[in-house]
Amino acid sequence: MLLMLIFSASCGKSEKKEPLYPEPVAEKQVPEQLGKEIFEGKGKCATCHQPDQKIVGPSIQQIAQVYREQQGDIVAFLKEQSDPIVDPAQYAVMKTNFAITKAMSDEELHALESYIYSFEKK
């Protein structure tokens, strides 16, 4: 009887049970993909910025080029923590959008930055 008790106890402990309904694993987005979604969606950036031409604001290519050349900080600008360096004359227009960008997480802002830099001419 003692051997059966030990045997049943040891067998039960070594058995690994799989959950009946495993939780789905969320795929982590590449920052550039997330940035594109934000740029075209909730960020409303595409309203004023196009990849290769100036509409209301400078093109995405121009933003990437100027920020890279001047070692600017796109995230700090979107948090309204640094001055505009691409087209300061358009700052008043952009200022209305800071309510949107300041509410974004750092991850979202860095994703936007990655997306912008993806348009940099090489």
Secondary structure, DSSP 8 states (H G I E B T S, - for coil): -HHHHHHHHHHHHH-----SS---------HHHHHHHHHHTTT-GGGTB-SSSBSSS--HHHHHHHHHHTT--HHHHHTT-S---S-GGGHHHHHTTHHHHHTS-HHHHHHHHHHHHTT---
